[in-house]
Amino acid sequence: MKTKLWKIGGFSGWGWVMILLVLLNFVQLPALFLKHGPLWQLIGWSVLYVVGFVLTAVIGFWAWRHFRPRPWQRLTRKDWWLMVRAYGFILLVEALLGLVNNLLYHETSTANNQAISQIMGRSSLTMIMLSVTAVLASPVVEELTFRGVLLDGCFSQNSFWLPIMISGAAFSIPHMSDNPVSWVIYAVMGGTFAYVYRKTDKLQSTVILHAFNNLVAVGLMFLSLK
């Protein structure tokens, strides 16, 4: 059965971006209740946490496919090389802006990473659930939202730099930045993901890149908790 395409831009595209943004915030809530309680309650919150991510990913994929359906394409060597260079660029920007953030605001880590680290330290279950979703679930949901639906649902394929900048800015909003430097760090990261997606035209490229970035970040958080 052929998928009925939705009109790019206007209420359809931006409306779905807003819906997914709301869902992105709601799916995080069960993690706040994983600290104490009877076993059945902890299991219930854990299941609700995972199910929330799965449903959000399914909804995001369904919406994205209505804007620009396409057959699956394997990543090429050129795609992988672009992803490597993009990650190197992200590391460079994070290192430089991290120094600025430390000098101006005396922060050794972004407020978002500090908040996640504090939540992870509440209990072993919280640490496990947040680590797993940060690497396996959040990249899928966020890339479907900020790259898939936003770029393909709100902008034509002829538009390049404007959607990349807007994607970066939108990506930074839910990352709880407490100063302009921290906000720019996430905006550049999101913009870099958008650039990679525009160049490869394969969403799995940014999902993999995003997941690897989060894997490294989670690993560093584990070291800081010891």
C-alpha positions, -999 to +999 in steps of 0.1 A: +000+000+000+014+034-011+020+059+017+001+091+014+025+120+015+019+150+037+025+186+026+060+198+035+061+229+056+032+246+073+013+231+102+019+195+093+057+196+096+060+220+125+030+205+142+046+171+143+079+185+155+061+201+184+042+168+192+075+149+192+091+175+214+063+172+240+067+134+239+105+136+243+099+155+276+072+131+288+092+099+282+119+111+306+095+114+336+095+077+347+132+079+353+126+102+383+107+074+401+134+047+398+152+055+431+131+039+458+100+017+462+089-019+461+102-041+434+069-043+415+068-005+414+104-001+401+097-027+374+065-009+364+083+025+361+111+008+341+087-008+317+068+025+313+101+043+307+111+018+279+076+017+264+075+055+262+106+056+241+095+028+218+061+044+212+077+078+206+101+062+181+073+044+163+052+076+161+082+096+149+091+071+122+054+069+111+053+107+108+087+109+090+077+083+064+046+104+055+069+133+045+096+116+026+094+078+022+124+061+007+140+027+004+167+016+028+202+024+016+234+011+031+261+035+043+290+039+019+326+044+028+322+081+020+293+083+045+314+067+072+343+090+065+320+120+068+307+107+101+343+103+114+351+139+104+319+152+119+326+136+152+361+150+152+346+185+146+321+180+175+350+170+198+370+201+187+341+224+193+332+209+226+369+212+238+371+248+228+337+259+240+342+238+272+373+260+280+352+291+274+324+278+295+349+271+323+365+305+321+332+325+319+309+304+340+332+281+360+315+250+347+336+219+339+306+202+323+273+214+307+243+217+330+226+189+310+254+165+316+256+175+353+218+168+357+220+135+340+250+125+361+231+134+393+201+114+383+223+084+373+239+085+408+205+080+426+205+042+422+219+013+402+186+009+383+185+045+373+221+043+361+214+013+340+181+026+325+195+060+316+227+045+302+208+021+279+183+047+267+210+073+262+228+051+237+200+030+222+168+050+224+174+087+227+195+089+194+167+072+175+139+094+189+159+127+187+172+121+152+137+112+140+125+145+155+153+170+148+166+156+116+139+134+100+106+152+107+121+187+111+143+187+080+121+166+057+088+178+070+094+215+073+119+223+045+123+214+009+154+194-002+167+225-021+172+243+012+205+235+029+220+258+055+188+274+070+173+240+080+207+229+094+209+260+116+173+257+127+178+220+134+208+228+156+190+255+175+159+233+181+181+204+192+198+226+218+165+237+234+156+206+254+192+201+266+188+223+297+216+248+289+221+274+317+243+298+297+248+309+261+281+289+257+264+256+267+236+264+244+260+269+215+277+236+222+245+216+217+234+238+188+267+231+169+263+194+177+227+193+164+237+213+134+266+189+126+242+160+128+219+179+104+248+185+080+257+148+080+220+139+073+217+164+044+249+151+029+243+114+033+204+115+030+204+085+053+190+089+088+210+059+102+242+079+097+232+105+123+216+079+146+249+060+147+269+092+151+246+104+179+246+070+196+284+069+196+286+104+209+263+095+238+282+063+244+314+082+250+295+108+272+280+080+293+314+064+297+328+096+310+299+100+334+306+065+348+342+075+355+331+106+373+307+086+395+334+064+408 
